[in-house]
Amino acid sequence: MEVNYENGLNLKATELRLGLPGTDEPERQTTLRPNKRTLSEISCSGVTDDGNDDHQESAPPAKAQVVGWPPIRSYRKNCLQAKKNEVEGTAGRYVKVSVDGAAYLRKIDLKAYRSYPELLEALEKMFKLTIGAYSETEGYCGSEYAPTYEDKDGDWMLVGDVLWEMFISSCKRLRIMKGSETRGMGCL
Amino acid sequence: METSELKRSKDSVNSYESARRSSFPDEVLERVLFLLKSHRDRSSVSLVCKDWYNAERWSRTHVFIGNCYSVSPEIVARRFPRIRSVTLKGKPRFSDFNLVPENWGADIHAWLVVFAAKFPFLEELRLKRMAISDESLEFLAVSFPNFKALSLLSCDGFSTNGLAAIATHCKNLIELDIQENGIDDIGGSWLSCFPESFTTLEVLNFANLTSDINFDTLEKLVGRCKSMRVLKLNRSVSLEQLQRLLVNAPRLAELGTGLFSQELTIREYEELESALSHCKNMHTLSGLWDAKGIYLPALYLACTHLTFLNLSYAALQSVEVAKLLAHCPRLKRLWVLDTVEDKGLEAVGLNCPLLEELRVFPADPFDDEIVHGVTDAGFVAVSFGCPRLHYVLYFCSQMTNAAVATIVQNCPDFTHFRLCIMNPGQPDYLTNEPMDEAFGAVCVLSGCPKLRKLEIRDCPFGNAALLSGLEKYESMRSLWMSACNVTMNGCRLLAREMPWLNVEVMKEDGSDDSQADKVYVYRSIAGPRRDSPPSVLTL
């Protein structure tokens, strides 16, 4: 049995006979060899059921890492594994916000904002206060409040110094400092 | 051009063929042939007549051996006495995917011993899928006083101690290119083995080593090697350190960054951007580990002349990569992760009309619940915008026969078509038919008569495929069939019919005696090899 293509390629001439399509699914099954460990271990819907289970363990692993599949180099596979482990450890997006003098803390989702101005505006609204304008050299000018955050290293940093994406990935919590503590840090 | 020169001289030889051998002095012929670099041309030249065969072999300085078992080092040395550069490939390609037993062979040492005796002026060695020990690397380092270039890809058996030996002893080293290998990375101190007086390095690639290196040492090395044109760093080098290196090496043609993710102040970012913008000669950019989208604009000015961009270690989103590609109009080769999705590939089609090679790797190959990734749509989009595409590696979640037909129609020059649908055995998701038509479309339009290597796995091909058209093995370098339907008897028959083919079978534990689990067939003038491990049977 062979398949004829529209362009008239006669497979019989090369005798490289291709797998049989659709209707011959059952036959395709039996051509899978008994010691074929690869396909039988992958739990995918739609894949032919490999009846030859000589090597199947009692509890077939659902996400088994199969020998030679997928066909990517070991180096790359190892890189991806390492990265997965790394990603699991990064700071989340919901952070606590405290304001000096306020009775209780709030929680915000940093992902909801796309820039510093948006974040600061939201904080101003939430706590009914004014935060002032950011300056690289002077800190926050024009109010008694200065927004700060605790980063991955545990240090308290002024909000606005680093690029936004870096900030939201390393920010663990926010603290809006007030009054005497901010003196010396800004241009009051 | 050399070829027309040869044609003219060939004509003149033919017309005087009966009497005038000495009318074309050998020295002149050798001088002309010395300029010939292409292997195909040299093969043709050597077949013209005995004089030309001799002239060619004396003028050849570089030999390429696609399968280390197809010939022996003694035969090579006998035929080509003046070799200075060797490229050697060993294990079958599927060894990259752990489908070949570890002790399979392809050990470089026997070759090095012959080379040390016959080619003491050897300058370059490029190895792919060979087994190399630290002892071999040390032997190499001390045996060839003129040694200039070492390149290793997909090799294994050595550690960073071997690199230390190279750095210590190779006083004239120009190139140290350590690509993806199974290297035992013990530590970064090998870099300190380059002497203070050493200044000749032009190519340094240690991108795929994981351990930390001493940045101070690296900075000094880069500073004193004024001709450095290729520098590929590993993850341990930060963005800030990258900026310091670039300031000293603006003439870099190929750059592999280290980790491309760090909390930079705005000033530090601007300094990095400035340093990169001064790299006007850059044609290859790689590394970019964990690249954050926001830092990519720093690269824009460096991308103008880029022909090869490797983003396969940066999980970028479609919008980010689209913005970057808008600055890469001359791109010929692009490697990405499937996080860019089909939209990102549309941007490829829109921005990179000169593209010839595309590789899309899976970011999460073991995740059953792949919702994202790329599909047939992305590949088709690229094919519409990039008619010169001829080399593709594509890991996707779904594909259709129709898409493949469209792709090969848009891109008629395909030489390498590697498609991997992440769920094995997945049919065409639209028609639910197997992907046979796609297979046929590619084969027909790529021209099977020119087949050099054929690799088949997990397919129901049997002895008929193995034994039909035996003459095809004359022009093919090798054939690999694993998890197919080939039997031992079929292999024995092939071995009997074609005595100049090596037919090797790798048996798996516990498999049926009559089945040939993995078959590797290749032509060889060196005869059956004598160093195969017990799990490999030569028939």
Interface residues (C-beta under 8 A of the other chain):
Chain A: V3 Y5 N7 L9 L11 T14 E15 L16 R17 L18 G19 L20 P21 G22 R28 T31 L32 R33 P34 N35 K36 T38 L39 I42 S43 C44 G46 V47 T48 H55 A62 K63 Q65 V67 G68 W69 P70 P71 I72 R73 S74 Y75 R76 K77 C79 L80 K83 K84 E136 D161 V162 L163 W164 E165 M166 S170
Chain B: F94 D96 F97 N98 L99 S154 E180 N181 G182 N208 E263 L264 T265 I266 Y269 D290 K292 G293 I294 S312 Y313 F361 P362 A363 D364 P365 F366 D368 F395 C420 M422 N423 P424 G425 Q426 P427 N432 E433 P434 D436 E437 F439 G440 A441 V444 C448 R457 D458 C459 P460 F461 A464 A465 S468 G469 A483 N485 E508 G510 S511 D512 Q515 D517
